[in-house]
């Protein structure tokens, strides 16, 4: 014999169901001091229709065509236009990042240039080892390691 939900019939609804109902009620009840504000930008974006979005891509394409025509007509070859474009690029901050990277590259280059072409300490060590017969005792092993290092 199987008895299912006997306690629920005696006690009423499950405690979890009561708790779930209480949570739902609390979520749907506004608290004092709760405020919802929708920004002007959000309202503007909410007012945009799908048709507006589709026409915006056409406007963008029209702008691209306009710039192409200006390039073909030599509009950007004028000194004042070049200066205006250069100023806009400089003011955008893009050049600052490139300048910082160039500065770091110059600093690393100076450090590398300061390193000697020959490490005198390693040459001195090798001379000592030759004089002491170090390489004679491990001739084949040294040659094998050297070849492995060269060949990979």
N, C-alpha and C positions, 0 to 999 in steps of 0.2 A: 504494500500500500504506500502510495506517495502522497505527501501532503505538501502542497505548494502554496506559498503566499498566505499561510494561515495566520502568521503574526501580523502581516499587513492588513488583513481583513479585520483583525481584532483591534489593532492600534490605529488604523487609518493609513494615510499615505506614508511613504518611506521618509525617513529624516533627510536623506539626500535630496529628495524631491522638494521638501519644504525649504531646505537651504538654497536649492537652485532657484526656486520661486522668489525667495527673499533677495538673492543677489540680483535677479532680473529687475525686481521692483526698485532696488536701490540705484541700479544703473540708469533707470528711466526717470528717476526723480531728481530734478535739478537741485543743486545745493545752493545755499545762500552765498553770494559772492562769485559764483561761476558766471563767466562772461565769454561769449563767442564773438570774435571780431574777424571779419573777412577784409583783407587788405584791398586797396584800390587796384593793385596789380592783379590779384586773384579775381576780383569782380570783372576786370577787363578781359582776362583770359577766359573766364566763364562765359562771356558774351560772344566769343568768337565761334562762328559756325564752321562746320566742315567745308562749306563753300568758300569761306574766307581763307582757310588754310590752303585750299587748292589754288585759289587765285594768287596767293602770296608767292607760290613757287613760280608763277608766271611773271610776277613783278621782279623777282630775283633774276630770272632769265633775261628779262628786258634790260635790267641793269648791267648784266654781263655783256650783252650785245652792245649796249651804249659804250662801255669801256673799251671793247674791241674796236669799235668805230673810232674812238678817240685815239687809240694807239695807231691805227691805220692812217689817220689824218695828221699824225705828228703832234697832237695836243700836248703830250707829255715830254716833248723835246724842248719846250720853252724853258729858259732858266728859272723863271719865277715859279713855274709848276714843279720843276725838279726840286727847288728849294722847299716848297710847301710839302712835297712828299717826304723829303729828307727830314724835315722838322717833325712831321707826323710820326715817322718811324722812330726818331730819337725820343720823342715825348711818350711813346707807347711803353717804354721800359724794356722792350725786347733786346735792344742793343746793350743795355746794362748787364744782362745775363751773359751775353756773348763776350762782353768786355771783361767780366769777372773770370770767365773761363780762360780767356786769352792771358790774363794776368797770372793765373795759376800755372798755365802751360809755360810761360816765360820763367817763372820761379823754378819749376822743376827742371827746365832746360839749363838754367844757371847752375843748379846743383849737380846735374849730370856733367856739365862742362868742367866743373871743379874737381871731378874725380880723375885720378891719374889713369893714363892709358895702360901702364904696367904697374901691377901691385908688387912693389919692392919687397914687402914682407913675405909674399908667397914665393918670389924668386929666391930670396935668402934661405927660406926653409927648404926649397928644392935643392939648392947648392949644398946645404948641410947634409941632407939625406944622401946625395950622390957621394959626397966625401966620406960618409960613414958606411957606405955600401948597402944602404937600405934597399935600394932598387935591385941590387944584385941578388939578394936573398929571396925576393918575391918576383923575379923577372917575369915569368909567364903569367902569373896572376895579375900583375900590374898591366901587362900588355893586353890581356883579355879585357880587363876593366876599361882600359883606355879605348880599345876598339868598340866595346859595347856602348860606351858613352858617345863615341863619334857616329856609330851606325844607328844606334837607337834600339 
